[in-house]
């Protein structure tokens, strides 16, 4: 039993490895990484930045698949153990609310989660510019696109796994039309997933002490509800003379007012070090998009994109990561505010 | 009586001058421009990009005022004839919905209009980046800020003067954090001015034949309802080796589905030529923000910012401008679509 409570279902069959002896960090890698390597299916050259979820006693995922023409679309995948994945060769076919085909021009960096009895996919879509796409499914057979929540330009839309104060809540990272040399995490609410508002600023990377997140930050997996607040893994980006470097950070948001940051680690909790993270289509990228977590034991398995090429897996426990976040907490100006201006 | 009908109140006391003999354009300048020149009030060095409206038989305006410290805020102004303006020395003090002071860090490029029994100011505000601010007033004494409609980064929010299909409708121009070398006009709907959605793309400048609007475009005055559709003046921007040049364009949007462009002139209808437009704090800017218009006669008076320094005034009639727009119509790819992607 964990000391800090995860408020979610038990999920005893998630992948797990104990922390290696002599390893110091609060998040440790799966020993057999990457769990998905190059060319995982016919005509798919790379899979990364993808999301998985428990489904009917097994696991299902929505994967960012770069086909051999280089344009990303979303593909389903299936697994009994959340480690060995079978990826569908055909992309997900979306329909509009009238049931007619309504395919995005491209789709990348999906998140996947369940709110009440419905599964939602959130991804970066082409809406006359990069923007957040949203679709729902109940059976992983029919995928119905809902209204795009926001105007462009935006990336890293992350829905919370339950309504807060009666509204759906989404994190996102307003951006520009290119590789965006800036970016903070914002939060928005919706009563109906059609109209969105009450936008709030959550957190900035630029204002923090550490340089690993000084260019931009963006949401990662769906927030995990805990007895200490919403546990959020996110990506932080720094710049070098040879490009950007993406690391993983952690924060805890207020449970009822999640635009307020309660705790936030000043340190990254995972940064590209292994060859499958440092070298690939885009070198030096760790980009978390999903977790599996077990309320009973407090185990958390984190799925992350690795160098825009592979899927990596890492582990922590709710006790260890919350304690680490508190112990390395940094009070960044504005973090404790509601974020209204 | 005009042939094309303006669907609005009569406003017989608007400023007016007939088109000068020998002048060819569809929009002509007021002979005594600028109507507001440099240093119009104590500690205000420049007023431009501002909005006026009829009020209690006279006229009232919300003005972008650059004080002697260079930061813009909004000031009220009053006029009996809409030509001679008295500008308040103190900025508008905004409050939040609880009545507490809630001042924007800066405020510029206001639009001002009435929907039903309430006046709305829309401006560019600091919401952890440039974004659309929104406030309401019924008496021009208390100005209550509503929720910011959109996430940053955005400029040129323009509310329609009535609900369409039961919803408030706003044009805006998603942008980036700087001087934004791109930009299309989008449309969003709201049932309550709190939550916004059903975002649609309206029009692009880049896709048009003419170069005067090839860098970006943005909404101008509140759309004018006519028997031919929503008459929209907008700004179009081109780039030169010495900076940007802002001209005024015109389009007519579908009355019930205003994300569809019915007609759109391929030409600018006013471009910086006079010294008060070509020279100032920012050279070569014509930036329309408001019209006064009279349903009875079809007269339209257009207020525009002039070189980020002064307020200019120009005239047309609904018959002349609609006929010109149709005669010079250019079918830009995507214009006739609903703008959903």
Interface residues (C-beta under 8 A of the other chain):
Chain A: X104 X105 X125 X126 X127 X128 X129 X147 X148 X149 X150 X151 X152 X153 X154 X172 X174 X176 X177 X182 X184 X186 X188 X189 X190 X191 X192 X194 X195 X196 X197 X198 X199 X201 X204 X339 X341
Chain B: X104 X105 X125 X126 X127 X128 X129 X147 X148 X149 X150 X151 X152 X153 X154 X172 X174 X176 X177 X182 X184 X186 X188 X189 X190 X191 X194 X195 X196 X197 X198 X199 X201 X204 X339 X341
